[in-house]
Amino acid sequence: DCQPNENVEALRAFMLGKKIEARPVWKPMHKQPVYKDAPAYINGVSEAIFKIGMCLPAGPWVTDEDVYYIVECIKEAIVK
């Protein structure tokens, strides 16, 4: 079915170890039980994004230093 891939979960766990909360992208609406019978226009893009996407900290409270730290942690995870 539509699930994040193993790399997304590995990166999420790595980021959590660095005290950074990250989450998979929200499951596409047409894959959520409450909308299972609703009409949907599906082209595969939302499923593809869900499998490889990740939500990172964002908002007005995230400083430039925070962004730098997040980026450096992602780079570190990729090298591992």
N, C-alpha and C positions, 0 to 999 in steps of 0.2 A: 504494500500500500504506500501511501505518501508519508515518508518518515525522513527526518534529517539524516544525512550520511554520517559515517563513523568519524570523519575528520571534523565535522561540526561539533560533535559531542566531545571529542578529544580536545579541541581548542577551548570549548566552554569549560571543561574541567581544569585545563591548564590555567585559564584566566581566573577561575575561582581561587586556585592556589596562589595567585598573585593579588588576591583581594579585589578583583574586578568582576562585577556581576555582568554576565553576558547570557543571552538566551537565543534559542533558535527563532527564526522568523515565525510569525503566527501562521498556523495551518491555514491553507486556502479555505475561504468561506464555504465553497461547495463540498469540501471534505469534512466539515463539521456536522455532527449528527443533527443538530437543530435545523440545518438547511438542506438535509439530504433529499427532500422532495421538491425543493425550490428550483425554478428554472435557472440555468447557468449557461454562460457563454464561455466555453473552455477551449483554450488553445495550447495548454501545456506550460505556459510561462510561469504561472503561479506555483505549480508543482516543482518546476526546475529551481526557482528562487528558494522555495521552502527547503529543498534538499541541500542547498549549499550556502544559504544566507544565515546571518547572525545579527542579532540586535546588540549593539554596544551602548555603553552609557552615553547619554545625550541630555541636553537641556542647559538652561542658563547657569546652573551651578557647576558645570564641568569646565574647569579652567584650562588654559593653554598647557599648563604643566601636566594636568590630568591626561589630556589628549596625547601629549608626548609620551607619557608613561604607558598608556594603552597601546600606542603604535609600537613602542620598543618591545613590549611584551608579546605582541603579535609576531614581530620579527623574530624574537627569540623562539617562539613556538614553532615557527616555520622552519627554522634552522635545525631544530631537534628532529 
